[in-house]
Amino acid sequence: SVSIVAQRFRQCKLLLDETDWVTVGSTSSPTNVNSCGLLAYISFASSATRPDVEQAAATLLNLPILTSGLWGD
C-alpha cells in the first residue's frame, strides 16, 4: 500500500542528510501570501505495486489545493 500526507506551508525548514538544513519560503515575513508550498510525505510498503505508485502520483498531482484568495477560503 501507499500512504500520502500532504501539507501546505508558508515557510518550512527541512533537514537533509541528517546534517544540512534548508529553509523554504519567506523568512522576513511569515504573513507573506506570495510564499507558499506543498510538502508531501509518501510511504511505500514493500507490497506496493506499480499501479499503486501510479495511482498515488495521480492523486497527489490532482489534489484540489488551489484557492482564489487566502488559504482556507
PyMOL Python script that loads the backbone (N, CA, C, O; Angstrom):
from pymol import cmd

cmd.read_pdbstr("""\
ATOM      1  N   SER A   1       0.831  -1.187   0.000  1.00  0.00           N
ATOM      2  CA  SER A   1       0.000   0.000   0.000  1.00  0.00           C
ATOM      3  C   SER A   1       0.873   1.247   0.000  1.00  0.00           C
ATOM      4  O   SER A   1       2.080   1.179   0.232  1.00  0.00           O
ATOM      5  N   VAL A   2       0.248   2.373  -0.261  1.00  0.00           N
ATOM      6  CA  VAL A   2       0.929   3.666  -0.312  1.00  0.00           C
ATOM      7  C   VAL A   2       0.193   4.630   0.608  1.00  0.00           C
ATOM      8  O   VAL A   2      -1.036   4.695   0.592  1.00  0.00           O
ATOM      9  N   SER A   3       0.942   5.374   1.406  1.00  0.00           N
ATOM     10  CA  SER A   3       0.355   6.398   2.278  1.00  0.00           C
ATOM     11  C   SER A   3       0.925   7.750   1.887  1.00  0.00           C
ATOM     12  O   SER A   3       2.121   7.880   1.629  1.00  0.00           O
ATOM     13  N   ILE A   4       0.052   8.763   1.843  1.00  0.00           N
ATOM     14  CA  ILE A   4       0.468  10.117   1.483  1.00  0.00           C
ATOM     15  C   ILE A   4      -0.068  11.091   2.524  1.00  0.00           C
ATOM     16  O   ILE A   4      -1.239  11.034   2.901  1.00  0.00           O
ATOM     17  N   VAL A   5       0.798  11.981   2.981  1.00  0.00           N
ATOM     18  CA  VAL A   5       0.393  13.099   3.825  1.00  0.00           C
ATOM     19  C   VAL A   5       0.881  14.351   3.103  1.00  0.00           C
ATOM     20  O   VAL A   5       2.079  14.512   2.872  1.00  0.00           O
ATOM     21  N   ALA A   6      -0.044  15.234   2.750  1.00  0.00           N
ATOM     22  CA  ALA A   6       0.309  16.486   2.060  1.00  0.00           C
ATOM     23  C   ALA A   6       0.021  17.651   2.995  1.00  0.00           C
ATOM     24  O   ALA A   6      -1.021  17.702   3.648  1.00  0.00           O
ATOM     25  N   GLN A   7       0.964  18.583   3.044  1.00  0.00           N
ATOM     26  CA  GLN A   7       0.822  19.721   3.944  1.00  0.00           C
ATOM     27  C   GLN A   7       1.216  20.996   3.202  1.00  0.00           C
ATOM     28  O   GLN A   7       2.305  21.082   2.633  1.00  0.00           O
ATOM     29  N   ARG A   8       0.322  21.987   3.214  1.00  0.00           N
ATOM     30  CA  ARG A   8       0.653  23.284   2.629  1.00  0.00           C
ATOM     31  C   ARG A   8       1.392  24.110   3.679  1.00  0.00           C
ATOM     32  O   ARG A   8       1.141  23.982   4.877  1.00  0.00           O
ATOM     33  N   PHE A   9       2.309  24.962   3.207  1.00  0.00           N
ATOM     34  CA  PHE A   9       3.066  25.784   4.142  1.00  0.00           C
ATOM     35  C   PHE A   9       3.386  27.142   3.540  1.00  0.00           C
ATOM     36  O   PHE A   9       3.398  27.313   2.321  1.00  0.00           O
ATOM     37  N   ARG A  10       3.640  28.091   4.406  1.00  0.00           N
ATOM     38  CA  ARG A  10       4.164  29.400   4.002  1.00  0.00           C
ATOM     39  C   ARG A  10       5.674  29.422   4.172  1.00  0.00           C
ATOM     40  O   ARG A  10       6.381  30.078   3.408  1.00  0.00           O
ATOM     41  N   GLN A  11       6.161  28.711   5.163  1.00  0.00           N
ATOM     42  CA  GLN A  11       7.592  28.605   5.399  1.00  0.00           C
ATOM     43  C   GLN A  11       7.852  27.283   6.095  1.00  0.00           C
ATOM     44  O   GLN A  11       7.069  26.852   6.941  1.00  0.00           O
ATOM     45  N   CYS A  12       8.944  26.646   5.740  1.00  0.00           N
ATOM     46  CA  CYS A  12       9.319  25.421   6.442  1.00  0.00           C
ATOM     47  C   CYS A  12      10.833  25.277   6.432  1.00  0.00           C
ATOM     48  O   CYS A  12      11.525  25.869   5.603  1.00  0.00           O
ATOM     49  N   LYS A  13      11.319  24.498   7.348  1.00  0.00           N
ATOM     50  CA  LYS A  13      12.737  24.204   7.454  1.00  0.00           C
ATOM     51  C   LYS A  13      12.864  22.686   7.423  1.00  0.00           C
ATOM     52  O   LYS A  13      12.290  21.990   8.260  1.00  0.00           O
ATOM     53  N   LEU A  14      13.622  22.177   6.449  1.00  0.00           N
ATOM     54  CA  LEU A  14      13.743  20.741   6.247  1.00  0.00           C
ATOM     55  C   LEU A  14      15.156  20.271   6.551  1.00  0.00           C
ATOM     56  O   LEU A  14      16.130  20.941   6.209  1.00  0.00           O
ATOM     57  N   LEU A  15      15.259  19.132   7.185  1.00  0.00           N
ATOM     58  CA  LEU A  15      16.551  18.527   7.484  1.00  0.00           C
ATOM     59  C   LEU A  15      16.911  17.559   6.362  1.00  0.00           C
ATOM     60  O   LEU A  15      16.163  16.624   6.076  1.00  0.00           O
ATOM     61  N   LEU A  16      18.053  17.788   5.733  1.00  0.00           N
ATOM     62  CA  LEU A  16      18.532  16.927   4.649  1.00  0.00           C
ATOM     63  C   LEU A  16      19.783  16.196   5.116  1.00  0.00           C
ATOM     64  O   LEU A  16      20.644  16.791   5.764  1.00  0.00           O
ATOM     65  N   ASP A  17      19.887  14.944   4.800  1.00  0.00           N
ATOM     66  CA  ASP A  17      21.101  14.159   5.081  1.00  0.00           C
ATOM     67  C   ASP A  17      21.544  14.206   6.543  1.00  0.00           C
ATOM     68  O   ASP A  17      22.733  14.060   6.827  1.00  0.00           O
ATOM     69  N   GLU A  18      20.629  14.403   7.453  1.00  0.00           N
ATOM     70  CA  GLU A  18      20.865  14.405   8.891  1.00  0.00           C
ATOM     71  C   GLU A  18      21.803  15.498   9.382  1.00  0.00           C
ATOM     72  O   GLU A  18      22.090  15.556  10.578  1.00  0.00           O
ATOM     73  N   THR A  19      22.295  16.372   8.495  1.00  0.00           N
ATOM     74  CA  THR A  19      23.193  17.441   8.926  1.00  0.00           C
ATOM     75  C   THR A  19      22.868  18.791   8.297  1.00  0.00           C
ATOM     76  O   THR A  19      23.102  19.826   8.921  1.00  0.00           O
ATOM     77  N   ASP A  20      22.346  18.806   7.105  1.00  0.00           N
ATOM     78  CA  ASP A  20      22.105  20.040   6.373  1.00  0.00           C
ATOM     79  C   ASP A  20      20.639  20.444   6.435  1.00  0.00           C
ATOM     80  O   ASP A  20      19.749  19.622   6.218  1.00  0.00           O
ATOM     81  N   TRP A  21      20.392  21.728   6.737  1.00  0.00           N
ATOM     82  CA  TRP A  21      19.043  22.275   6.792  1.00  0.00           C
ATOM     83  C   TRP A  21      18.814  23.176   5.589  1.00  0.00           C
ATOM     84  O   TRP A  21      19.735  23.850   5.129  1.00  0.00           O
ATOM     85  N   VAL A  22      17.599  23.188   5.083  1.00  0.00           N
ATOM     86  CA  VAL A  22      17.209  24.104   4.016  1.00  0.00           C
ATOM     87  C   VAL A  22      15.908  24.776   4.443  1.00  0.00           C
ATOM     88  O   VAL A  22      14.992  24.119   4.938  1.00  0.00           O
ATOM     89  N   THR A  23      15.834  26.092   4.247  1.00  0.00           N
ATOM     90  CA  THR A  23      14.631  26.837   4.565  1.00  0.00           C
ATOM     91  C   THR A  23      13.926  27.193   3.267  1.00  0.00           C
ATOM     92  O   THR A  23      14.544  27.712   2.337  1.00  0.00           O
ATOM     93  N   VAL A  24      12.641  26.916   3.209  1.00  0.00           N
ATOM     94  CA  VAL A  24      11.827  27.200   2.036  1.00  0.00           C
ATOM     95  C   VAL A  24      10.772  28.213   2.439  1.00  0.00           C
ATOM     96  O   VAL A  24      10.102  28.043   3.458  1.00  0.00           O
ATOM     97  N   GLY A  25      10.619  29.261   1.649  1.00  0.00           N
ATOM     98  CA  GLY A  25       9.633  30.290   1.949  1.00  0.00           C
ATOM     99  C   GLY A  25      10.289  31.522   2.521  1.00  0.00           C
ATOM    100  O   GLY A  25      11.507  31.581   2.691  1.00  0.00           O
ATOM    101  N   SER A  26       9.469  32.498   2.813  1.00  0.00           N
ATOM    102  CA  SER A  26       9.945  33.788   3.297  1.00  0.00           C
ATOM    103  C   SER A  26      10.336  33.707   4.757  1.00  0.00           C
ATOM    104  O   SER A  26       9.563  33.228   5.587  1.00  0.00           O
ATOM    105  N   THR A  27      11.538  34.177   5.076  1.00  0.00           N
ATOM    106  CA  THR A  27      11.960  34.253   6.477  1.00  0.00           C
ATOM    107  C   THR A  27      11.733  35.643   7.044  1.00  0.00           C
ATOM    108  O   THR A  27      11.766  35.833   8.260  1.00  0.00           O
ATOM    109  N   SER A  28      11.501  36.629   6.159  1.00  0.00           N
ATOM    110  CA  SER A  28      11.339  38.005   6.629  1.00  0.00           C
ATOM    111  C   SER A  28       9.919  38.311   7.090  1.00  0.00           C
ATOM    112  O   SER A  28       9.725  39.118   8.000  1.00  0.00           O
ATOM    113  N   SER A  29       8.933  37.682   6.479  1.00  0.00           N
ATOM    114  CA  SER A  29       7.542  37.977   6.824  1.00  0.00           C
ATOM    115  C   SER A  29       6.710  36.698   6.794  1.00  0.00           C
ATOM    116  O   SER A  29       6.421  36.178   5.716  1.00  0.00           O
ATOM    117  N   PRO A  30       6.323  36.187   7.958  1.00  0.00           N
ATOM    118  CA  PRO A  30       5.531  34.952   7.986  1.00  0.00           C
ATOM    119  C   PRO A  30       4.139  35.117   7.392  1.00  0.00           C
ATOM    120  O   PRO A  30       3.451  34.125   7.155  1.00  0.00           O
ATOM    121  N   THR A  31       3.713  36.353   7.148  1.00  0.00           N
ATOM    122  CA  THR A  31       2.396  36.575   6.566  1.00  0.00           C
ATOM    123  C   THR A  31       2.469  36.860   5.077  1.00  0.00           C
ATOM    124  O   THR A  31       1.470  37.261   4.478  1.00  0.00           O
ATOM    125  N   ASN A  32       3.626  36.664   4.468  1.00  0.00           N
ATOM    126  CA  ASN A  32       3.804  36.918   3.039  1.00  0.00           C
ATOM    127  C   ASN A  32       2.962  35.920   2.253  1.00  0.00           C
ATOM    128  O   ASN A  32       3.268  34.727   2.249  1.00  0.00           O
ATOM    129  N   VAL A  33       1.903  36.389   1.583  1.00  0.00           N
ATOM    130  CA  VAL A  33       0.991  35.491   0.877  1.00  0.00           C
ATOM    131  C   VAL A  33       1.585  34.978  -0.429  1.00  0.00           C
ATOM    132  O   VAL A  33       1.034  34.054  -1.027  1.00  0.00           O
ATOM    133  N   ASN A  34       2.702  35.556  -0.888  1.00  0.00           N
ATOM    134  CA  ASN A  34       3.334  35.093  -2.122  1.00  0.00           C
ATOM    135  C   ASN A  34       4.259  33.913  -1.886  1.00  0.00           C
ATOM    136  O   ASN A  34       4.743  33.308  -2.842  1.00  0.00           O
ATOM    137  N   SER A  35       4.509  33.579  -0.639  1.00  0.00           N
ATOM    138  CA  SER A  35       5.395  32.484  -0.301  1.00  0.00           C
ATOM    139  C   SER A  35       4.561  31.316   0.199  1.00  0.00           C
ATOM    140  O   SER A  35       3.990  31.374   1.288  1.00  0.00           O
ATOM    141  N   CYS A  36       4.494  30.267  -0.587  1.00  0.00           N
ATOM    142  CA  CYS A  36       3.746  29.088  -0.163  1.00  0.00           C
ATOM    143  C   CYS A  36       4.291  27.868  -0.885  1.00  0.00           C
ATOM    144  O   CYS A  36       4.977  27.987  -1.900  1.00  0.00           O
ATOM    145  N   GLY A  37       3.984  26.712  -0.360  1.00  0.00           N
ATOM    146  CA  GLY A  37       4.463  25.486  -0.974  1.00  0.00           C
ATOM    147  C   GLY A  37       3.654  24.302  -0.508  1.00  0.00           C
ATOM    148  O   GLY A  37       2.730  24.427   0.297  1.00  0.00           O
ATOM    149  N   LEU A  38       4.021  23.149  -1.033  1.00  0.00           N
ATOM    150  CA  LEU A  38       3.362  21.899  -0.677  1.00  0.00           C
ATOM    151  C   LEU A  38       4.441  20.882  -0.348  1.00  0.00           C
ATOM    152  O   LEU A  38       5.346  20.638  -1.146  1.00  0.00           O
ATOM    153  N   LEU A  39       4.335  20.296   0.824  1.00  0.00           N
ATOM    154  CA  LEU A  39       5.264  19.268   1.264  1.00  0.00           C
ATOM    155  C   LEU A  39       4.503  17.951   1.294  1.00  0.00           C
ATOM    156  O   LEU A  39       3.450  17.858   1.925  1.00  0.00           O
ATOM    157  N   ALA A  40       5.021  16.944   0.624  1.00  0.00           N
ATOM    158  CA  ALA A  40       4.348  15.641   0.578  1.00  0.00           C
ATOM    159  C   ALA A  40       5.253  14.568   1.173  1.00  0.00           C
ATOM    160  O   ALA A  40       6.402  14.405   0.764  1.00  0.00           O
ATOM    161  N   TYR A  41       4.722  13.856   2.124  1.00  0.00           N
ATOM    162  CA  TYR A  41       5.391  12.698   2.706  1.00  0.00           C
ATOM    163  C   TYR A  41       4.745  11.468   2.070  1.00  0.00           C
ATOM    164  O   TYR A  41       3.526  11.312   2.135  1.00  0.00           O
ATOM    165  N   ILE A  42       5.534  10.607   1.467  1.00  0.00           N
ATOM    166  CA  ILE A  42       4.992   9.435   0.783  1.00  0.00           C
ATOM    167  C   ILE A  42       5.696   8.193   1.315  1.00  0.00           C
ATOM    168  O   ILE A  42       6.925   8.130   1.368  1.00  0.00           O
ATOM    169  N   SER A  43       4.903   7.221   1.703  1.00  0.00           N
ATOM    170  CA  SER A  43       5.431   5.969   2.227  1.00  0.00           C
ATOM    171  C   SER A  43       4.940   4.820   1.352  1.00  0.00           C
ATOM    172  O   SER A  43       3.740   4.661   1.128  1.00  0.00           O
ATOM    173  N   PHE A  44       5.879   4.029   0.864  1.00  0.00           N
ATOM    174  CA  PHE A  44       5.554   2.873   0.030  1.00  0.00           C
ATOM    175  C   PHE A  44       5.842   1.597   0.804  1.00  0.00           C
ATOM    176  O   PHE A  44       6.969   1.386   1.252  1.00  0.00           O
ATOM    177  N   ALA A  45       4.839   0.745   0.966  1.00  0.00           N
ATOM    178  CA  ALA A  45       5.040  -0.555   1.591  1.00  0.00           C
ATOM    179  C   ALA A  45       5.782  -1.457   0.614  1.00  0.00           C
ATOM    180  O   ALA A  45       5.755  -1.223  -0.594  1.00  0.00           O
ATOM    181  N   SER A  46       6.428  -2.459   1.119  1.00  0.00           N
ATOM    182  CA  SER A  46       7.161  -3.378   0.242  1.00  0.00           C
ATOM    183  C   SER A  46       6.209  -4.116  -0.698  1.00  0.00           C
ATOM    184  O   SER A  46       6.634  -4.637  -1.729  1.00  0.00           O
ATOM    185  N   SER A  47       4.942  -4.161  -0.349  1.00  0.00           N
ATOM    186  CA  SER A  47       3.958  -4.836  -1.201  1.00  0.00           C
ATOM    187  C   SER A  47       3.344  -3.914  -2.255  1.00  0.00           C
ATOM    188  O   SER A  47       2.492  -4.351  -3.028  1.00  0.00           O
ATOM    189  N   ALA A  48       3.763  -2.643  -2.299  1.00  0.00           N
ATOM    190  CA  ALA A  48       3.201  -1.689  -3.258  1.00  0.00           C
ATOM    191  C   ALA A  48       3.556  -2.117  -4.691  1.00  0.00           C
ATOM    192  O   ALA A  48       4.694  -2.483  -4.985  1.00  0.00           O
ATOM    193  N   THR A  49       2.565  -2.060  -5.553  1.00  0.00           N
ATOM    194  CA  THR A  49       2.766  -2.424  -6.953  1.00  0.00           C
ATOM    195  C   THR A  49       2.905  -1.161  -7.799  1.00  0.00           C
ATOM    196  O   THR A  49       2.642  -0.055  -7.327  1.00  0.00           O
ATOM    197  N   ARG A  50       3.314  -1.334  -9.031  1.00  0.00           N
ATOM    198  CA  ARG A  50       3.436  -0.187  -9.934  1.00  0.00           C
ATOM    199  C   ARG A  50       2.106   0.564 -10.074  1.00  0.00           C
ATOM    200  O   ARG A  50       2.104   1.794 -10.018  1.00  0.00           O
ATOM    201  N   PRO A  51       0.974  -0.134 -10.254  1.00  0.00           N
ATOM    202  CA  PRO A  51      -0.305   0.594 -10.308  1.00  0.00           C
ATOM    203  C   PRO A  51      -0.592   1.378  -9.021  1.00  0.00           C
ATOM    204  O   PRO A  51      -1.177   2.459  -9.080  1.00  0.00           O
ATOM    205  N   ASP A  52      -0.190   0.852  -7.866  1.00  0.00           N
ATOM    206  CA  ASP A  52      -0.367   1.575  -6.601  1.00  0.00           C
ATOM    207  C   ASP A  52       0.418   2.886  -6.620  1.00  0.00           C
ATOM    208  O   ASP A  52      -0.095   3.933  -6.226  1.00  0.00           O
ATOM    209  N   VAL A  53       1.660   2.815  -7.080  1.00  0.00           N
ATOM    210  CA  VAL A  53       2.516   4.001  -7.141  1.00  0.00           C
ATOM    211  C   VAL A  53       1.963   5.008  -8.143  1.00  0.00           C
ATOM    212  O   VAL A  53       1.946   6.208  -7.868  1.00  0.00           O
ATOM    213  N   GLU A  54       1.512   4.535  -9.297  1.00  0.00           N
ATOM    214  CA  GLU A  54       0.939   5.430 -10.306  1.00  0.00           C
ATOM    215  C   GLU A  54      -0.326   6.106  -9.797  1.00  0.00           C
ATOM    216  O   GLU A  54      -0.540   7.290 -10.058  1.00  0.00           O
ATOM    217  N   GLN A  55      -1.170   5.365  -9.070  1.00  0.00           N
ATOM    218  CA  GLN A  55      -2.389   5.950  -8.501  1.00  0.00           C
ATOM    219  C   GLN A  55      -2.042   6.990  -7.446  1.00  0.00           C
ATOM    220  O   GLN A  55      -2.696   8.031  -7.373  1.00  0.00           O
ATOM    221  N   ALA A  56      -1.023   6.728  -6.625  1.00  0.00           N
ATOM    222  CA  ALA A  56      -0.600   7.695  -5.607  1.00  0.00           C
ATOM    223  C   ALA A  56      -0.098   8.974  -6.270  1.00  0.00           C
ATOM    224  O   ALA A  56      -0.421  10.071  -5.816  1.00  0.00           O
ATOM    225  N   ALA A  57       0.680   8.847  -7.331  1.00  0.00           N
ATOM    226  CA  ALA A  57       1.186  10.020  -8.046  1.00  0.00           C
ATOM    227  C   ALA A  57       0.035  10.816  -8.659  1.00  0.00           C
ATOM    228  O   ALA A  57       0.011  12.044  -8.568  1.00  0.00           O
ATOM    229  N   ALA A  58      -0.908  10.127  -9.275  1.00  0.00           N
ATOM    230  CA  ALA A  58      -2.065  10.803  -9.880  1.00  0.00           C
ATOM    231  C   ALA A  58      -2.888  11.517  -8.813  1.00  0.00           C
ATOM    232  O   ALA A  58      -3.352  12.635  -9.037  1.00  0.00           O
ATOM    233  N   THR A  59      -3.070  10.893  -7.675  1.00  0.00           N
ATOM    234  CA  THR A  59      -3.822  11.502  -6.577  1.00  0.00           C
ATOM    235  C   THR A  59      -3.131  12.772  -6.098  1.00  0.00           C
ATOM    236  O   THR A  59      -3.778  13.804  -5.921  1.00  0.00           O
ATOM    237  N   LEU A  60      -1.826  12.699  -5.890  1.00  0.00           N
ATOM    238  CA  LEU A  60      -1.072  13.851  -5.414  1.00  0.00           C
ATOM    239  C   LEU A  60      -1.098  14.995  -6.426  1.00  0.00           C
ATOM    240  O   LEU A  60      -1.236  16.158  -6.046  1.00  0.00           O
ATOM    241  N   LEU A  61      -0.967  14.671  -7.698  1.00  0.00           N
ATOM    242  CA  LEU A  61      -0.955  15.703  -8.737  1.00  0.00           C
ATOM    243  C   LEU A  61      -2.326  16.342  -8.963  1.00  0.00           C
ATOM    244  O   LEU A  61      -2.409  17.443  -9.506  1.00  0.00           O
ATOM    245  N   ASN A  62      -3.382  15.676  -8.560  1.00  0.00           N
ATOM    246  CA  ASN A  62      -4.730  16.184  -8.796  1.00  0.00           C
ATOM    247  C   ASN A  62      -5.440  16.661  -7.527  1.00  0.00           C
ATOM    248  O   ASN A  62      -6.664  16.791  -7.517  1.00  0.00           O
ATOM    249  N   LEU A  63      -4.687  16.922  -6.460  1.00  0.00           N
ATOM    250  CA  LEU A  63      -5.293  17.429  -5.232  1.00  0.00           C
ATOM    251  C   LEU A  63      -5.858  18.827  -5.466  1.00  0.00           C
ATOM    252  O   LEU A  63      -5.237  19.634  -6.156  1.00  0.00           O
ATOM    253  N   PRO A  64      -7.024  19.120  -4.904  1.00  0.00           N
ATOM    254  CA  PRO A  64      -7.626  20.455  -5.056  1.00  0.00           C
ATOM    255  C   PRO A  64      -6.990  21.447  -4.080  1.00  0.00           C
ATOM    256  O   PRO A  64      -7.572  21.768  -3.044  1.00  0.00           O
ATOM    257  N   ILE A  65      -5.785  21.932  -4.419  1.00  0.00           N
ATOM    258  CA  ILE A  65      -5.057  22.795  -3.497  1.00  0.00           C
ATOM    259  C   ILE A  65      -5.087  24.265  -3.876  1.00  0.00           C
ATOM    260  O   ILE A  65      -4.609  25.102  -3.110  1.00  0.00           O
ATOM    261  N   LEU A  66      -5.636  24.603  -5.039  1.00  0.00           N
ATOM    262  CA  LEU A  66      -5.657  25.985  -5.491  1.00  0.00           C
ATOM    263  C   LEU A  66      -6.804  26.736  -4.827  1.00  0.00           C
ATOM    264  O   LEU A  66      -7.940  26.262  -4.806  1.00  0.00           O
ATOM    265  N   THR A  67      -6.497  27.908  -4.287  1.00  0.00           N
ATOM    266  CA  THR A  67      -7.537  28.769  -3.734  1.00  0.00           C
ATOM    267  C   THR A  67      -7.521  30.087  -4.495  1.00  0.00           C
ATOM    268  O   THR A  67      -6.514  30.451  -5.101  1.00  0.00           O
ATOM    269  N   SER A  68      -8.628  30.789  -4.461  1.00  0.00           N
ATOM    270  CA  SER A  68      -8.717  32.059  -5.194  1.00  0.00           C
ATOM    271  C   SER A  68      -8.245  33.238  -4.364  1.00  0.00           C
ATOM    272  O   SER A  68      -8.128  34.349  -4.880  1.00  0.00           O
ATOM    273  N   GLY A  69      -7.976  33.016  -3.107  1.00  0.00           N
ATOM    274  CA  GLY A  69      -7.536  34.093  -2.228  1.00  0.00           C
ATOM    275  C   GLY A  69      -6.582  33.555  -1.193  1.00  0.00           C
ATOM    276  O   GLY A  69      -5.627  32.853  -1.523  1.00  0.00           O
ATOM    277  N   LEU A  70      -6.841  33.886   0.077  1.00  0.00           N
ATOM    278  CA  LEU A  70      -6.016  33.409   1.148  1.00  0.00           C
ATOM    279  C   LEU A  70      -6.296  31.947   1.431  1.00  0.00           C
ATOM    280  O   LEU A  70      -7.379  31.447   1.128  1.00  0.00           O
ATOM    281  N   TRP A  71      -5.321  31.258   2.012  1.00  0.00           N
ATOM    282  CA  TRP A  71      -5.533  29.860   2.354  1.00  0.00           C
ATOM    283  C   TRP A  71      -6.696  29.740   3.314  1.00  0.00           C
ATOM    284  O   TRP A  71      -6.858  30.560   4.217  1.00  0.00           O
ATOM    285  N   GLY A  72      -7.481  28.742   3.119  1.00  0.00           N
ATOM    286  CA  GLY A  72      -8.604  28.499   3.988  1.00  0.00           C
ATOM    287  C   GLY A  72      -9.891  29.136   3.551  1.00  0.00           C
ATOM    288  O   GLY A  72     -10.902  29.017   4.243  1.00  0.00           O
ATOM    289  N   ASP A  73      -9.886  29.827   2.389  1.00  0.00           N
ATOM    290  CA  ASP A  73     -11.135  30.446   1.939  1.00  0.00           C
ATOM    291  C   ASP A  73     -11.972  29.452   1.171  1.00  0.00           C
ATOM    292  O   ASP A  73     -13.063  29.788   0.711  1.00  0.00           O
TER     293      ASP A  73
END
""", "prot")
cmd.dss("prot")
cmd.show_as("cartoon", "prot")
cmd.util.cbc("prot")
cmd.orient("prot")
